[in-house]
Amino acid sequence: MSQDVYVAGVGMIPFTKPGANAPYPQMAAGALRLALADAGIGYDAVRQAYAGYVYGDSTAGQRALYEVGMTGIPIVNVNNNCSTGSTALFLARQAVASGAADVALALGFEHMSPGAIGNVYTDRPSPFDRFDAVTDELVGHGEIPLALRYFGGAGLAHMQQYGTRLETFARIRAKASRHAASNPLALFRTVVTAEEVMASPAIWPGVLTRLMACPPTCGAAAAILCSADAARRLALAPQVRIRAQAMETDRPQTFEARDMREVVGYGMAKAAARKVYEASGVDARDITVVELHDCFAQNELISYEALGLCPEGEAEKFVEDGDNTHGGRVVTNPSGGLLSKGHPLGATGLAQCAELVQQLRGAAGGRQVEGARLALQHNVGLGGACVVTLYERV
């Protein structure tokens, strides 16, 4: 049997540039203490913990959690590239839903290095070798770092099929900056115009400018999940429930479709979103706020279509009509998203969770989405995995 799962507490520390961060155990402990305080419980109430990070040695999760307590509970270390945080959330939700634990913790943290992401181990096959081979074949440009080729190539595919203009991606980035201006936890809070985004240095001329890419950052975020029985026992009053959640990994179309959008997870996102909508009985048109994986402005645009926020091929019109921001149909990334908030890989999915929980509580301050009752989260990692989560206010 599956039990309802509630978000009892969330916590997030401000993200920083590499080099300005505290050591990862302190970052993680800071986010965890905030989540426990938000829930109103002590660490001794937690029965299982899932600790997510990408760059770090084995059992770094224990090292981080031991800063707060050593209670002997199961601690599982999680690594699923950029979807690591939401994968930890997925596992914690399963633990509570199944009855294996009535209170579970999902923690994500990351201590990143400056510059483009690259492989740590070079003496063995890369988990991205098939992705790299397809990318080399479809877009070339071997002088550009791979992540930029992946997502720039996905944006280029949309431009070539639908005539999408580069300026549309710039408008997405400008929208992110306007949202971030109201978020005290965002790394970049300076508002930029679409013209300024277009004028920033061209990483891939005609395809991608520097301001269309998110920065490498360090940080941590956490969420405490509980069952209804645990909420009663601990005298909690959670306001947010996880209505549905789905996780997808790659299918053959990732490589066989010969489409860079599929390479970066379009198919995974579409399949996961479909499962969430079917399981919940909720239509995409019912959702008013979304935190989606905008590691690049290009990925935000193709994710509109993958998640069913607009029909395929109409993402540019969706942006032009202002349907992706306050006053439009659905507010996307009210936090400022990865583009403004930063992207510490292991923490990103849980930072998205924290934002949406605050939105559904009506506690998001100047970035509050009016009347938010249903919220969607989309977090993708190449290699690959995608988690889509639907939250509701109760």
Secondary structure, DSSP 8 states (H G I E B T S, - for coil): ----EEEEEEEE---B-TTSS--HHHHHHHHHHHHHHHHT--GGG--EEEEE-SSS-TTHHHHHHTTT------EEEE--GGGHHHHHHHHHHHHHHHTS-SEEEEEEEE---SSS---S--SS--TTHHHHHHHHHHT--TTS-HHHHHHHHHHHHHHHHH---HHHHHHHHHHHHHHHTT-TT-S------HHHHHHS-EEETTTEEGGGB--B-BEEEEEEEE-HHHHHHTT----EEEEEEEEE---THHHHT--HHHHTTHHHHHHHHHHHHHHHT--GGG--EEE---SBHHHHHHHHHHTTSS-TT-HHHHHHTTTTSTTSS-EE-TT-HHHHH-B-HHHHHHHHHHHHHHHHHT--GGG--TT--EEEEEEEETTTEEEEEEEEE-
